[in-house]
Amino acid sequence: MKINSDIFRAYDIRGIYPEEINENAAYLIGRAYVKFLGKKN
């Protein structure tokens, strides 16, 4: 799924449901965020 980069703002994520953001997009964004943070020891 391709996510429109226009939904990302400086401090939040905004989009029209379900055209711009939906359950799948939220899931993918969450996974990417976890991967970005990485594992801390």
Secondary structure, DSSP 8 states (H G I E B T S, - for coil): ----GGGB-SS-B---TTTT--HHHHHHHHHHHHHHH----
